[in-house]
Amino acid sequence: MRLSFVTNRGAVRRQNQDALQIGEKIWLGDMAAPESLEGLNFPLLISVVDGMGGQLGGEKAAAI
């Protein structure tokens, strides 16, 4: 199995509050360059959290 992902804060926000978890690895904030993972084992937990539109503490909420 191969997974690829990328996220971006966009043109309006100063901070990217998105979060992504694949297995035991967690990414927070800007992931401007595409990244790929290979050789993943099943069962596999994948979580995608969209930020809170720049709201105060949104990056902390996404990390929970």
PDB file of N, CA, C and O in Angstrom:
ATOM      1  N   MET A   1       0.839  -1.165   0.000  1.00  0.00           N
ATOM      2  CA  MET A   1       0.000   0.000   0.000  1.00  0.00           C
ATOM      3  C   MET A   1       0.893   1.239   0.000  1.00  0.00           C
ATOM      4  O   MET A   1       1.920   1.283   0.677  1.00  0.00           O
ATOM      5  N   ARG A   2       0.487   2.231  -0.762  1.00  0.00           N
ATOM      6  CA  ARG A   2       1.213   3.501  -0.796  1.00  0.00           C
ATOM      7  C   ARG A   2       0.217   4.640  -0.596  1.00  0.00           C
ATOM      8  O   ARG A   2      -0.825   4.682  -1.250  1.00  0.00           O
ATOM      9  N   LEU A   3       0.539   5.558   0.304  1.00  0.00           N
ATOM     10  CA  LEU A   3      -0.294   6.730   0.567  1.00  0.00           C
ATOM     11  C   LEU A   3       0.506   7.980   0.249  1.00  0.00           C
ATOM     12  O   LEU A   3       1.705   8.044   0.519  1.00  0.00           O
ATOM     13  N   SER A   4      -0.163   8.974  -0.326  1.00  0.00           N
ATOM     14  CA  SER A   4       0.462  10.272  -0.579  1.00  0.00           C
ATOM     15  C   SER A   4      -0.458  11.359  -0.058  1.00  0.00           C
ATOM     16  O   SER A   4      -1.679  11.203  -0.071  1.00  0.00           O
ATOM     17  N   PHE A   5       0.128  12.473   0.407  1.00  0.00           N
ATOM     18  CA  PHE A   5      -0.687  13.552   0.957  1.00  0.00           C
ATOM     19  C   PHE A   5       0.064  14.870   0.888  1.00  0.00           C
ATOM     20  O   PHE A   5       1.292  14.907   0.801  1.00  0.00           O
ATOM     21  N   VAL A   6      -0.701  15.941   0.928  1.00  0.00           N
ATOM     22  CA  VAL A   6      -0.162  17.300   1.002  1.00  0.00           C
ATOM     23  C   VAL A   6      -1.259  18.203   1.555  1.00  0.00           C
ATOM     24  O   VAL A   6      -2.439  17.957   1.306  1.00  0.00           O
ATOM     25  N   THR A   7      -0.895  19.230   2.292  1.00  0.00           N
ATOM     26  CA  THR A   7      -1.852  20.208   2.783  1.00  0.00           C
ATOM     27  C   THR A   7      -1.202  21.589   2.730  1.00  0.00           C
ATOM     28  O   THR A   7       0.023  21.705   2.680  1.00  0.00           O
ATOM     29  N   ASN A   8      -2.012  22.609   2.742  1.00  0.00           N
ATOM     30  CA  ASN A   8      -1.498  23.961   2.618  1.00  0.00           C
ATOM     31  C   ASN A   8      -2.419  24.904   3.375  1.00  0.00           C
ATOM     32  O   ASN A   8      -3.625  24.669   3.437  1.00  0.00           O
ATOM     33  N   ARG A   9      -1.880  25.953   3.944  1.00  0.00           N
ATOM     34  CA  ARG A   9      -2.681  26.888   4.737  1.00  0.00           C
ATOM     35  C   ARG A   9      -3.569  27.764   3.873  1.00  0.00           C
ATOM     36  O   ARG A   9      -4.522  28.351   4.384  1.00  0.00           O
ATOM     37  N   GLY A  10      -3.288  27.873   2.566  1.00  0.00           N
ATOM     38  CA  GLY A  10      -4.081  28.715   1.684  1.00  0.00           C
ATOM     39  C   GLY A  10      -3.555  30.142   1.657  1.00  0.00           C
ATOM     40  O   GLY A  10      -2.520  30.446   2.249  1.00  0.00           O
ATOM     41  N   ALA A  11      -4.277  31.011   0.964  1.00  0.00           N
ATOM     42  CA  ALA A  11      -3.815  32.382   0.757  1.00  0.00           C
ATOM     43  C   ALA A  11      -4.283  33.351   1.844  1.00  0.00           C
ATOM     44  O   ALA A  11      -3.774  34.470   1.918  1.00  0.00           O
ATOM     45  N   VAL A  12      -5.233  32.953   2.683  1.00  0.00           N
ATOM     46  CA  VAL A  12      -5.829  33.867   3.651  1.00  0.00           C
ATOM     47  C   VAL A  12      -5.232  33.707   5.045  1.00  0.00           C
ATOM     48  O   VAL A  12      -4.964  34.704   5.715  1.00  0.00           O
ATOM     49  N   ARG A  13      -5.022  32.491   5.487  1.00  0.00           N
ATOM     50  CA  ARG A  13      -4.585  32.220   6.858  1.00  0.00           C
ATOM     51  C   ARG A  13      -3.078  32.394   7.016  1.00  0.00           C
ATOM     52  O   ARG A  13      -2.313  32.188   6.074  1.00  0.00           O
ATOM     53  N   ARG A  14      -2.665  32.778   8.225  1.00  0.00           N
ATOM     54  CA  ARG A  14      -1.236  32.877   8.542  1.00  0.00           C
ATOM     55  C   ARG A  14      -0.677  31.554   9.022  1.00  0.00           C
ATOM     56  O   ARG A  14       0.536  31.344   9.006  1.00  0.00           O
ATOM     57  N   GLN A  15      -1.557  30.659   9.452  1.00  0.00           N
ATOM     58  CA  GLN A  15      -1.112  29.412  10.066  1.00  0.00           C
ATOM     59  C   GLN A  15      -1.973  28.258   9.552  1.00  0.00           C
ATOM     60  O   GLN A  15      -3.186  28.399   9.400  1.00  0.00           O
ATOM     61  N   ASN A  16      -1.345  27.135   9.290  1.00  0.00           N
ATOM     62  CA  ASN A  16      -2.072  25.933   8.902  1.00  0.00           C
ATOM     63  C   ASN A  16      -2.380  25.141  10.169  1.00  0.00           C
ATOM     64  O   ASN A  16      -1.463  24.750  10.891  1.00  0.00           O
ATOM     65  N   GLN A  17      -3.650  24.902  10.445  1.00  0.00           N
ATOM     66  CA  GLN A  17      -4.048  24.185  11.650  1.00  0.00           C
ATOM     67  C   GLN A  17      -4.437  22.739  11.359  1.00  0.00           C
ATOM     68  O   GLN A  17      -4.982  22.061  12.230  1.00  0.00           O
ATOM     69  N   ASP A  18      -4.168  22.263  10.161  1.00  0.00           N
ATOM     70  CA  ASP A  18      -4.520  20.894   9.805  1.00  0.00           C
ATOM     71  C   ASP A  18      -3.610  19.896  10.515  1.00  0.00           C
ATOM     72  O   ASP A  18      -2.486  20.223  10.896  1.00  0.00           O
ATOM     73  N   ALA A  19      -4.109  18.688  10.683  1.00  0.00           N
ATOM     74  CA  ALA A  19      -3.331  17.605  11.279  1.00  0.00           C
ATOM     75  C   ALA A  19      -3.643  16.312  10.546  1.00  0.00           C
ATOM     76  O   ALA A  19      -4.742  16.129  10.022  1.00  0.00           O
ATOM     77  N   LEU A  20      -2.664  15.417  10.516  1.00  0.00           N
ATOM     78  CA  LEU A  20      -2.813  14.131   9.840  1.00  0.00           C
ATOM     79  C   LEU A  20      -2.094  13.074  10.657  1.00  0.00           C
ATOM     80  O   LEU A  20      -0.974  13.293  11.119  1.00  0.00           O
ATOM     81  N   GLN A  21      -2.736  11.926  10.835  1.00  0.00           N
ATOM     82  CA  GLN A  21      -2.103  10.795  11.507  1.00  0.00           C
ATOM     83  C   GLN A  21      -2.230   9.580  10.611  1.00  0.00           C
ATOM     84  O   GLN A  21      -3.318   9.262  10.131  1.00  0.00           O
ATOM     85  N   ILE A  22      -1.124   8.909  10.389  1.00  0.00           N
ATOM     86  CA  ILE A  22      -1.106   7.645   9.659  1.00  0.00           C
ATOM     87  C   ILE A  22      -0.316   6.671  10.514  1.00  0.00           C
ATOM     88  O   ILE A  22       0.890   6.828  10.706  1.00  0.00           O
ATOM     89  N   GLY A  23      -1.007   5.668  11.021  1.00  0.00           N
ATOM     90  CA  GLY A  23      -0.359   4.748  11.955  1.00  0.00           C
ATOM     91  C   GLY A  23       0.062   5.499  13.197  1.00  0.00           C
ATOM     92  O   GLY A  23      -0.760   6.145  13.846  1.00  0.00           O
ATOM     93  N   GLU A  24       1.342   5.417  13.535  1.00  0.00           N
ATOM     94  CA  GLU A  24       1.848   6.090  14.727  1.00  0.00           C
ATOM     95  C   GLU A  24       2.475   7.445  14.425  1.00  0.00           C
ATOM     96  O   GLU A  24       2.887   8.147  15.349  1.00  0.00           O
ATOM     97  N   LYS A  25       2.559   7.831  13.148  1.00  0.00           N
ATOM     98  CA  LYS A  25       3.196   9.095  12.765  1.00  0.00           C
ATOM     99  C   LYS A  25       2.147  10.202  12.646  1.00  0.00           C
ATOM    100  O   LYS A  25       1.069   9.993  12.089  1.00  0.00           O
ATOM    101  N   ILE A  26       2.477  11.378  13.176  1.00  0.00           N
ATOM    102  CA  ILE A  26       1.561  12.523  13.171  1.00  0.00           C
ATOM    103  C   ILE A  26       2.252  13.727  12.543  1.00  0.00           C
ATOM    104  O   ILE A  26       3.406  14.024  12.854  1.00  0.00           O
ATOM    105  N   TRP A  27       1.537  14.417  11.658  1.00  0.00           N
ATOM    106  CA  TRP A  27       2.007  15.654  11.048  1.00  0.00           C
ATOM    107  C   TRP A  27       1.077  16.771  11.489  1.00  0.00           C
ATOM    108  O   TRP A  27      -0.142  16.600  11.503  1.00  0.00           O
ATOM    109  N   LEU A  28       1.645  17.910  11.848  1.00  0.00           N
ATOM    110  CA  LEU A  28       0.870  19.084  12.253  1.00  0.00           C
ATOM    111  C   LEU A  28       1.299  20.278  11.403  1.00  0.00           C
ATOM    112  O   LEU A  28       2.491  20.475  11.167  1.00  0.00           O
ATOM    113  N   GLY A  29       0.339  21.069  10.945  1.00  0.00           N
ATOM    114  CA  GLY A  29       0.648  22.290  10.220  1.00  0.00           C
ATOM    115  C   GLY A  29       0.992  22.055   8.766  1.00  0.00           C
ATOM    116  O   GLY A  29       0.531  21.089   8.157  1.00  0.00           O
ATOM    117  N   ASP A  30       1.815  22.949   8.203  1.00  0.00           N
ATOM    118  CA  ASP A  30       2.123  22.903   6.777  1.00  0.00           C
ATOM    119  C   ASP A  30       2.844  21.628   6.377  1.00  0.00           C
ATOM    120  O   ASP A  30       3.824  21.218   6.998  1.00  0.00           O
ATOM    121  N   MET A  31       2.336  21.026   5.337  1.00  0.00           N
ATOM    122  CA  MET A  31       2.964  19.889   4.685  1.00  0.00           C
ATOM    123  C   MET A  31       3.013  20.256   3.214  1.00  0.00           C
ATOM    124  O   MET A  31       2.361  19.620   2.386  1.00  0.00           O
ATOM    125  N   ALA A  32       3.780  21.274   2.893  1.00  0.00           N
ATOM    126  CA  ALA A  32       3.746  21.883   1.568  1.00  0.00           C
ATOM    127  C   ALA A  32       4.295  20.972   0.480  1.00  0.00           C
ATOM    128  O   ALA A  32       3.859  21.058  -0.668  1.00  0.00           O
ATOM    129  N   ALA A  33       5.239  20.105   0.816  1.00  0.00           N
ATOM    130  CA  ALA A  33       5.785  19.187  -0.183  1.00  0.00           C
ATOM    131  C   ALA A  33       5.070  17.850  -0.066  1.00  0.00           C
ATOM    132  O   ALA A  33       4.918  17.326   1.038  1.00  0.00           O
ATOM    133  N   PRO A  34       4.632  17.293  -1.184  1.00  0.00           N
ATOM    134  CA  PRO A  34       3.976  15.982  -1.113  1.00  0.00           C
ATOM    135  C   PRO A  34       4.888  14.956  -0.445  1.00  0.00           C
ATOM    136  O   PRO A  34       6.094  14.927  -0.690  1.00  0.00           O
ATOM    137  N   GLU A  35       4.309  14.140   0.378  1.00  0.00           N
ATOM    138  CA  GLU A  35       5.061  13.099   1.068  1.00  0.00           C
ATOM    139  C   GLU A  35       4.364  11.769   0.821  1.00  0.00           C
ATOM    140  O   GLU A  35       3.137  11.714   0.735  1.00  0.00           O
ATOM    141  N   SER A  36       5.137  10.709   0.708  1.00  0.00           N
ATOM    142  CA  SER A  36       4.576   9.382   0.461  1.00  0.00           C
ATOM    143  C   SER A  36       5.074   8.413   1.520  1.00  0.00           C
ATOM    144  O   SER A  36       6.192   8.537   2.021  1.00  0.00           O
ATOM    145  N   LEU A  37       4.238   7.462   1.848  1.00  0.00           N
ATOM    146  CA  LEU A  37       4.601   6.393   2.770  1.00  0.00           C
ATOM    147  C   LEU A  37       4.358   5.065   2.068  1.00  0.00           C
ATOM    148  O   LEU A  37       3.356   4.895   1.373  1.00  0.00           O
ATOM    149  N   GLU A  38       5.275   4.130   2.251  1.00  0.00           N
ATOM    150  CA  GLU A  38       5.119   2.800   1.665  1.00  0.00           C
ATOM    151  C   GLU A  38       5.367   1.751   2.736  1.00  0.00           C
ATOM    152  O   GLU A  38       5.935   2.046   3.788  1.00  0.00           O
ATOM    153  N   GLY A  39       4.941   0.531   2.464  1.00  0.00           N
ATOM    154  CA  GLY A  39       5.193  -0.578   3.365  1.00  0.00           C
ATOM    155  C   GLY A  39       4.418  -0.501   4.664  1.00  0.00           C
ATOM    156  O   GLY A  39       4.907  -0.942   5.704  1.00  0.00           O
ATOM    157  N   LEU A  40       3.226   0.048   4.620  1.00  0.00           N
ATOM    158  CA  LEU A  40       2.407   0.181   5.824  1.00  0.00           C
ATOM    159  C   LEU A  40       1.733  -1.146   6.159  1.00  0.00           C
ATOM    160  O   LEU A  40       1.376  -1.916   5.268  1.00  0.00           O
ATOM    161  N   ASN A  41       1.565  -1.401   7.443  1.00  0.00           N
ATOM    162  CA  ASN A  41       0.950  -2.639   7.902  1.00  0.00           C
ATOM    163  C   ASN A  41      -0.511  -2.424   8.265  1.00  0.00           C
ATOM    164  O   ASN A  41      -0.898  -1.332   8.679  1.00  0.00           O
ATOM    165  N   PHE A  42      -1.317  -3.460   8.111  1.00  0.00           N
ATOM    166  CA  PHE A  42      -2.727  -3.412   8.459  1.00  0.00           C
ATOM    167  C   PHE A  42      -2.940  -4.110   9.783  1.00  0.00           C
ATOM    168  O   PHE A  42      -2.165  -5.010  10.104  1.00  0.00           O
ATOM    169  N   PRO A  43      -3.941  -3.756  10.576  1.00  0.00           N
ATOM    170  CA  PRO A  43      -4.868  -2.660  10.334  1.00  0.00           C
ATOM    171  C   PRO A  43      -4.149  -1.329  10.490  1.00  0.00           C
ATOM    172  O   PRO A  43      -3.145  -1.242  11.198  1.00  0.00           O
ATOM    173  N   LEU A  44      -4.653  -0.301   9.840  1.00  0.00           N
ATOM    174  CA  LEU A  44      -3.998   0.995   9.813  1.00  0.00           C
ATOM    175  C   LEU A  44      -4.994   2.092  10.155  1.00  0.00           C
ATOM    176  O   LEU A  44      -6.059   2.187   9.544  1.00  0.00           O
ATOM    177  N   LEU A  45      -4.648   2.908  11.124  1.00  0.00           N
ATOM    178  CA  LEU A  45      -5.479   4.047  11.506  1.00  0.00           C
ATOM    179  C   LEU A  45      -5.024   5.264  10.718  1.00  0.00           C
ATOM    180  O   LEU A  45      -3.840   5.604  10.723  1.00  0.00           O
ATOM    181  N   ILE A  46      -5.978   5.936  10.027  1.00  0.00           N
ATOM    182  CA  ILE A  46      -5.690   7.172   9.313  1.00  0.00           C
ATOM    183  C   ILE A  46      -6.680   8.218   9.805  1.00  0.00           C
ATOM    184  O   ILE A  46      -7.892   8.017   9.738  1.00  0.00           O
ATOM    185  N   SER A  47      -6.157   9.339  10.301  1.00  0.00           N
ATOM    186  CA  SER A  47      -6.999  10.430  10.787  1.00  0.00           C
ATOM    187  C   SER A  47      -6.619  11.713  10.078  1.00  0.00           C
ATOM    188  O   SER A  47      -5.438  12.045   9.976  1.00  0.00           O
ATOM    189  N   VAL A  48      -7.618  12.437   9.585  1.00  0.00           N
ATOM    190  CA  VAL A  48      -7.409  13.735   8.945  1.00  0.00           C
ATOM    191  C   VAL A  48      -8.254  14.745   9.709  1.00  0.00           C
ATOM    192  O   VAL A  48      -9.457  14.550   9.884  1.00  0.00           O
ATOM    193  N   VAL A  49      -7.620  15.827  10.165  1.00  0.00           N
ATOM    194  CA  VAL A  49      -8.318  16.846  10.931  1.00  0.00           C
ATOM    195  C   VAL A  49      -8.147  18.188  10.223  1.00  0.00           C
ATOM    196  O   VAL A  49      -7.029  18.674  10.054  1.00  0.00           O
ATOM    197  N   ASP A  50      -9.253  18.772   9.818  1.00  0.00           N
ATOM    198  CA  ASP A  50      -9.222  20.088   9.194  1.00  0.00           C
ATOM    199  C   ASP A  50      -9.152  21.137  10.292  1.00  0.00           C
ATOM    200  O   ASP A  50      -9.840  21.019  11.306  1.00  0.00           O
ATOM    201  N   GLY A  51      -8.332  22.157  10.102  1.00  0.00           N
ATOM    202  CA  GLY A  51      -8.185  23.222  11.094  1.00  0.00           C
ATOM    203  C   GLY A  51      -9.481  23.979  11.322  1.00  0.00           C
ATOM    204  O   GLY A  51     -10.501  23.698  10.693  1.00  0.00           O
ATOM    205  N   MET A  52      -9.426  24.932  12.222  1.00  0.00           N
ATOM    206  CA  MET A  52     -10.620  25.675  12.620  1.00  0.00           C
ATOM    207  C   MET A  52     -10.650  27.078  12.041  1.00  0.00           C
ATOM    208  O   MET A  52     -11.148  28.000  12.687  1.00  0.00           O
ATOM    209  N   GLY A  53     -10.130  27.256  10.844  1.00  0.00           N
ATOM    210  CA  GLY A  53     -10.226  28.542  10.159  1.00  0.00           C
ATOM    211  C   GLY A  53      -9.530  29.683  10.862  1.00  0.00           C
ATOM    212  O   GLY A  53      -9.997  30.821  10.817  1.00  0.00           O
ATOM    213  N   GLY A  54      -8.404  29.388  11.519  1.00  0.00           N
ATOM    214  CA  GLY A  54      -7.643  30.446  12.165  1.00  0.00           C
ATOM    215  C   GLY A  54      -8.124  30.815  13.552  1.00  0.00           C
ATOM    216  O   GLY A  54      -7.622  31.772  14.142  1.00  0.00           O
ATOM    217  N   GLN A  55      -9.090  30.076  14.090  1.00  0.00           N
ATOM    218  CA  GLN A  55      -9.596  30.380  15.429  1.00  0.00           C
ATOM    219  C   GLN A  55      -8.512  30.151  16.472  1.00  0.00           C
ATOM    220  O   GLN A  55      -7.664  29.275  16.306  1.00  0.00           O
ATOM    221  N   LEU A  56      -8.535  30.925  17.529  1.00  0.00           N
ATOM    222  CA  LEU A  56      -7.572  30.821  18.607  1.00  0.00           C
ATOM    223  C   LEU A  56      -7.560  29.392  19.162  1.00  0.00           C
ATOM    224  O   LEU A  56      -8.606  28.871  19.551  1.00  0.00           O
ATOM    225  N   GLY A  57      -6.400  28.766  19.201  1.00  0.00           N
ATOM    226  CA  GLY A  57      -6.267  27.412  19.724  1.00  0.00           C
ATOM    227  C   GLY A  57      -6.642  26.324  18.743  1.00  0.00           C
ATOM    228  O   GLY A  57      -6.661  25.148  19.105  1.00  0.00           O
ATOM    229  N   GLY A  58      -6.940  26.688  17.514  1.00  0.00           N
ATOM    230  CA  GLY A  58      -7.342  25.682  16.516  1.00  0.00           C
ATOM    231  C   GLY A  58      -6.281  24.629  16.279  1.00  0.00           C
ATOM    232  O   GLY A  58      -6.606  23.458  16.078  1.00  0.00           O
ATOM    233  N   GLU A  59      -5.008  25.026  16.299  1.00  0.00           N
ATOM    234  CA  GLU A  59      -3.927  24.055  16.088  1.00  0.00           C
ATOM    235  C   GLU A  59      -3.852  23.062  17.240  1.00  0.00           C
ATOM    236  O   GLU A  59      -3.488  21.903  17.036  1.00  0.00           O
ATOM    237  N   LYS A  60      -4.191  23.502  18.446  1.00  0.00           N
ATOM    238  CA  LYS A  60      -4.198  22.590  19.592  1.00  0.00           C
ATOM    239  C   LYS A  60      -5.378  21.627  19.487  1.00  0.00           C
ATOM    240  O   LYS A  60      -5.244  20.441  19.785  1.00  0.00           O
ATOM    241  N   ALA A  61      -6.525  22.135  19.065  1.00  0.00           N
ATOM    242  CA  ALA A  61      -7.691  21.270  18.906  1.00  0.00           C
ATOM    243  C   ALA A  61      -7.433  20.212  17.844  1.00  0.00           C
ATOM    244  O   ALA A  61      -7.842  19.064  18.020  1.00  0.00           O
ATOM    245  N   ALA A  62      -6.768  20.560  16.751  1.00  0.00           N
ATOM    246  CA  ALA A  62      -6.479  19.606  15.693  1.00  0.00           C
ATOM    247  C   ALA A  62      -5.494  18.538  16.144  1.00  0.00           C
ATOM    248  O   ALA A  62      -5.522  17.417  15.638  1.00  0.00           O
ATOM    249  N   ALA A  63      -4.623  18.875  17.093  1.00  0.00           N
ATOM    250  CA  ALA A  63      -3.608  17.941  17.562  1.00  0.00           C
ATOM    251  C   ALA A  63      -4.139  16.916  18.553  1.00  0.00           C
ATOM    252  O   ALA A  63      -3.474  15.914  18.814  1.00  0.00           O
ATOM    253  N   ILE A  64      -5.318  17.144  19.106  1.00  0.00           N
ATOM    254  CA  ILE A  64      -5.849  16.233  20.139  1.00  0.00           C
ATOM    255  C   ILE A  64      -6.235  14.906  19.526  1.00  0.00           C
ATOM    256  O   ILE A  64      -6.700  14.012  20.233  1.00  0.00           O
TER     257      ILE A  64
END
